[in-house]
Amino acid sequence: MAEGSRGVLALFAVMAAVSDIKDGKIPNWLLFPTLGYGILLRIAAGEAGAVPVLASRMFLTVLVMYPFWLSGGLGAGDIKMLAVLALYMDRATYRVCALLSFLAGGVIALCLLLRHRDRHRPVPFAVPIGTGIMLCLLLERNGVRYAL
C-alpha cells in the first residue's frame, strides 16, 4: 500500500460508510479529494508513470461493476469508491479488498434478510467496502502478503 495512505483509507472508509448509512449515498465531495490525494501520493513517491496504469485499473473496475449498477445492485458511489481504492493498493491487495468487500456484503445482506424478511432492503455497500479496507489494513499491518 502506498506510504501515507493507511490513515486516509481508514478515514475514507468510515466517512463513506457513515454517509451511506445516513443518506444512502457516498458523496462526491468525499470521493474526489480522496482520488486527488491518491494521485498526489503516487507522484510524490516517484510513481508518476504508474498513474496511467492505475487509471486503467480504475476504468476496468467501473467497466466490470457497470452491470451491477444497471441491475440496481450497486450505486454509482459504490463503484467510484471501489475505483478510488485502485490508487492506494497494489493489484493483489486491491483484488483481496474487493473480494472481502463482496463477501462482507453477502453476510450483511443475509443478516438483513434474516432479521427483516425483506428481500428488497438495500445494503449500504460502503459498509462492506469499508470492512474490506479495514481487513486489508489489518492483514497488511500483520505482515500478510497476497499472491493473486
C-alpha positions as CSV (number, residue, x, y, z in Angstrom):
1,M,0.0,0.0,0.0
2,A,1.3,3.5,-0.8
3,E,3.1,5.1,2.1
4,G,0.9,7.7,3.9
5,S,-2.3,6.1,2.7
6,R,-3.4,4.0,5.6
7,G,-4.9,6.7,7.7
8,V,-6.5,8.3,4.7
9,L,-8.1,4.9,3.7
10,A,-9.3,4.3,7.2
11,L,-10.9,7.8,7.4
12,F,-12.3,7.4,3.9
13,A,-13.9,4.0,4.8
14,V,-15.5,5.3,8.0
15,M,-16.8,8.6,6.4
16,A,-18.2,6.8,3.4
17,A,-19.9,4.1,5.5
18,V,-21.5,6.7,7.8
19,S,-22.7,8.8,4.8
20,D,-24.1,5.7,3.0
21,I,-26.0,4.6,6.1
22,K,-27.3,8.1,6.9
23,D,-28.0,9.4,3.4
24,G,-28.0,6.3,1.2
25,K,-25.1,7.6,-0.9
26,I,-21.4,8.3,-0.9
27,P,-20.9,12.0,-1.8
28,N,-18.5,13.2,-4.5
29,W,-17.1,15.8,-2.0
30,L,-15.6,12.7,-0.2
31,L,-14.6,10.7,-3.3
32,F,-12.8,13.3,-5.4
33,P,-10.4,14.6,-2.7
34,T,-9.5,11.0,-1.8
35,L,-8.9,10.4,-5.5
36,G,-6.8,13.5,-5.8
37,Y,-4.7,12.6,-2.7
38,G,-4.1,9.1,-4.1
39,I,-2.7,10.6,-7.3
40,L,-0.6,13.1,-5.4
41,L,0.8,10.3,-3.2
42,R,1.8,8.3,-6.3
43,I,3.5,11.3,-7.9
44,A,5.3,12.2,-4.6
45,A,6.6,8.7,-4.3
46,G,8.1,8.9,-7.8
47,E,5.5,6.7,-9.3
48,A,4.1,9.2,-11.8
49,G,4.5,6.6,-14.5
50,A,2.1,4.3,-12.6
51,V,-0.8,6.7,-12.7
52,P,-1.9,5.7,-16.2
53,V,-1.8,2.0,-15.2
54,L,-3.8,2.8,-12.1
55,A,-6.2,4.9,-14.2
56,S,-6.7,1.8,-16.4
57,R,-7.4,-0.3,-13.3
58,M,-10.0,2.3,-12.2
59,F,-11.6,2.2,-15.6
60,L,-11.7,-1.6,-15.6
61,T,-13.3,-1.5,-12.1
62,V,-16.1,0.8,-13.5
63,L,-16.5,-1.4,-16.6
64,V,-16.8,-4.7,-14.6
65,M,-19.1,-3.1,-12.0
66,Y,-21.3,-1.4,-14.6
67,P,-23.7,-4.3,-15.0
68,F,-24.3,-4.4,-11.2
69,W,-25.2,-0.7,-11.3
70,L,-27.6,-1.3,-14.2
71,S,-29.3,-4.1,-12.3
72,G,-29.6,-1.9,-9.2
73,G,-27.2,-4.0,-7.1
74,L,-24.7,-1.2,-6.6
75,G,-24.9,2.5,-6.6
76,A,-22.6,4.8,-8.6
77,G,-20.9,5.9,-5.4
78,D,-20.1,2.3,-4.5
79,I,-18.4,1.8,-7.9
80,K,-16.5,5.1,-7.6
81,M,-15.4,4.1,-4.1
82,L,-14.0,0.8,-5.4
83,A,-12.3,2.6,-8.3
84,V,-10.6,5.1,-5.9
85,L,-9.1,2.2,-4.0
86,A,-7.0,1.2,-7.0
87,L,-4.8,4.3,-6.4
88,Y,-3.9,3.2,-2.9
89,M,-3.4,-0.6,-3.2
90,D,-1.3,-2.8,-5.3
91,R,-3.1,-5.2,-7.6
92,A,-3.1,-8.2,-5.3
93,T,-4.3,-6.2,-2.3
94,Y,-6.9,-4.5,-4.4
95,R,-8.3,-7.9,-5.5
96,V,-8.4,-9.2,-2.0
97,C,-10.1,-6.0,-0.7
98,A,-12.8,-6.3,-3.4
99,L,-13.3,-10.0,-2.6
100,L,-13.5,-9.3,1.1
101,S,-15.9,-6.4,0.4
102,F,-18.3,-8.6,-1.6
103,L,-18.1,-11.4,1.0
104,A,-18.9,-8.9,3.8
105,G,-21.7,-7.5,1.6
106,G,-23.2,-11.0,1.3
107,V,-23.0,-11.6,5.0
108,I,-24.6,-8.3,5.8
109,A,-27.4,-8.9,3.1
110,L,-28.1,-12.3,4.6
111,C,-28.3,-10.9,8.2
112,L,-30.7,-8.2,7.0
113,L,-32.8,-10.7,5.2
114,L,-33.0,-13.0,8.2
115,R,-33.7,-10.1,10.5
116,H,-36.2,-8.1,8.4
117,R,-37.5,-10.7,6.0
118,D,-37.4,-8.0,3.3
119,R,-35.6,-9.0,0.1
120,H,-35.7,-5.5,-1.3
121,R,-34.0,-3.8,1.7
122,P,-30.8,-2.1,0.3
123,V,-27.4,-2.8,1.7
124,P,-25.4,0.4,2.2
125,F,-22.4,-1.1,0.3
126,A,-19.9,1.4,1.6
127,V,-20.1,-0.6,4.9
128,P,-18.8,-3.9,3.3
129,I,-16.2,-1.9,1.2
130,G,-15.1,-0.3,4.4
131,T,-14.9,-3.7,6.1
132,G,-12.7,-4.9,3.2
133,I,-10.5,-1.9,3.5
134,M,-10.1,-2.3,7.3
135,L,-9.4,-6.1,7.0
136,C,-6.7,-5.4,4.3
137,L,-5.1,-2.7,6.5
138,L,-5.1,-5.1,9.5
139,L,-3.7,-8.0,7.4
140,E,-1.0,-5.8,5.9
141,R,-0.1,-4.5,9.4
142,N,0.4,-8.1,10.5
143,G,2.7,-8.9,7.6
144,V,0.2,-10.8,5.3
145,R,1.1,-10.6,1.6
146,Y,-1.1,-11.8,-1.2
147,A,-0.2,-13.7,-4.4
148,L,-3.3,-13.1,-6.5
